[in-house]
Amino acid sequence: MPLTILVVDDDPGTRLSISDYLELSGYSVVTANDGQEALRMVENYHPDLIVTDIIMPRINGYELVRRVRQQPTFRLLPVILLTARTKTQERILGYQSGCDLYLPKPFELEELAAAIRNLLERSQIIRSEYRLSYKENLGNFIPSKEVTMPSLWAGIRESHQFLSLTPREQEVLELLTHGLSNADIGGELHLSPRTVEKYVSSLLRKTDTSNRAELVRFAITHGLVE
């Protein structure tokens, strides 16, 4: 069964050219005109990857990614942001919102397809490892009638305390998995964005990950967050 890709762009020409190329590449493609429609498509189709523009009416690409990341089911969903904006701060906003790749316009469809293949391959590997880890951890527990799922997950998480995260790092990590920016996390924890960035850097170093998306995947895969 072909993998499903959601293409979100308010420009019909761009949306059509991307969807046609991806369908010819063997993917199943669904499309949306803006972020608000895209959220409904995510719920209805559970796509394997999202390609979205940033500047759109009603809900823009940044907000779309943040809302998708807030749903536990879609925390690992790969997202590519497309935009004509190329300033460093705008790229930073893209990654802080939770995207996996920021591709500036104009771009070659072949380049986009290569990026999609790479992200999908990684996503499939992570999902397989997650399922395997989940089954192995369940095999280490023999729950009785008194054992609830929360206590079961608590036991699973205890097996991954080799990272020795501080309570504050754990709090930052939990909020990161919800797609919050440094400013948002700082507001929740009463910290400055700069201090939050230091905690994020420490988490990246401890988990041997290179960016926030990888950090979130690592945390979910290893049961470090709810």
LINHUNOR-V260594 format. One record per residue. N is the residue number from 1. SS is DSSP state (2 for helix, 1 for strand, 0 for the rest). BURIAL is + if it has 16 or more other C-alpha atoms within 10 Angstrom, else -. Layout:
<<N	SS	BURIAL> <N	SS	BURIAL>>
//
This chain:
<<1	0	-> <2	0	-> <3	0	-> <4	1	+> <5	1	+> <6	1	+> <7	1	+> <8	1	+> <9	0	+> <10	0	+> <11	0	-> <12	2	-> <13	2	-> <14	2	-> <15	2	+> <16	2	-> <17	2	-> <18	2	+> <19	2	+> <20	2	-> <21	2	+> <22	2	+> <23	2	-> <24	2	-> <25	0	-> <26	0	-> <27	0	+> <28	1	+> <29	1	+> <30	1	+> <31	1	+> <32	1	+> <33	0	+> <34	0	+> <35	2	+> <36	2	+> <37	2	-> <38	2	+> <39	2	+> <40	2	-> <41	2	+> <42	2	+> <43	2	-> <44	2	-> <45	2	-> <46	0	-> <47	0	+> <48	0	+> <49	1	+> <50	1	+> <51	1	+> <52	1	+> <53	1	+> <54	0	+> <55	0	+> <56	0	+> <57	0	-> <58	0	-> <59	0	+> <60	0	+> <61	2	+> <62	2	+> <63	2	+> <64	2	+> <65	2	+> <66	2	+> <67	2	+> <68	2	+> <69	2	+> <70	0	+> <71	0	-> <72	2	-> <73	2	-> <74	2	+> <75	0	+> <76	0	+> <77	0	+> <78	1	+> <79	1	+> <80	1	+> <81	1	+> <82	1	+> <83	1	+> <84	0	-> <85	0	-> <86	0	-> <87	0	-> <88	2	-> <89	2	-> <90	2	-> <91	2	+> <92	2	-> <93	2	-> <94	2	+> <95	2	+> <96	2	+> <97	2	+> <98	0	+> <99	0	+> <100	0	+> <101	1	+> <102	1	+> <103	1	+> <104	1	-> <105	0	-> <106	0	-> <107	0	-> <108	0	-> <109	2	-> <110	2	-> <111	2	-> <112	2	+> <113	2	-> <114	2	-> <115	2	-> <116	2	+> <117	2	-> <118	2	-> <119	2	+> <120	2	+> <121	2	-> <122	2	-> <123	2	+> <124	2	-> <125	2	-> <126	2	+> <127	2	-> <128	2	-> <129	2	-> <130	2	+> <131	2	-> <132	2	-> <133	2	+> <134	2	+> <135	2	-> <136	2	-> <137	2	+> <138	2	-> <139	2	-> <140	0	-> <141	0	-> <142	0	-> <143	0	-> <144	0	-> <145	0	-> <146	0	-> <147	0	-> <148	0	-> <149	2	-> <150	2	-> <151	2	-> <152	2	-> <153	2	+> <154	2	-> <155	2	+> <156	2	+> <157	2	+> <158	2	-> <159	0	-> <160	0	-> <161	2	-> <162	2	-> <163	2	-> <164	0	-> <165	0	-> <166	0	-> <167	2	-> <168	2	-> <169	2	+> <170	2	+> <171	2	+> <172	2	+> <173	2	+> <174	2	+> <175	2	+> <176	2	+> <177	0	+> <178	0	+> <179	0	+> <180	0	+> <181	0	+> <182	2	+> <183	2	+> <184	2	+> <185	2	+> <186	2	+> <187	2	-> <188	2	-> <189	2	-> <190	0	-> <191	0	-> <192	0	-> <193	2	+> <194	2	-> <195	2	-> <196	2	+> <197	2	+> <198	2	-> <199	2	+> <200	2	+> <201	2	-> <202	2	-> <203	2	+> <204	2	+> <205	2	-> <206	2	-> <207	2	-> <208	0	-> <209	0	+> <210	0	-> <211	0	+> <212	2	+> <213	2	+> <214	2	+> <215	2	+> <216	2	+> <217	2	+> <218	2	+> <219	2	+> <220	2	+> <221	2	+> <222	0	+> <223	0	+> <224	0	+> <225	0	+> <226	0	->>
//
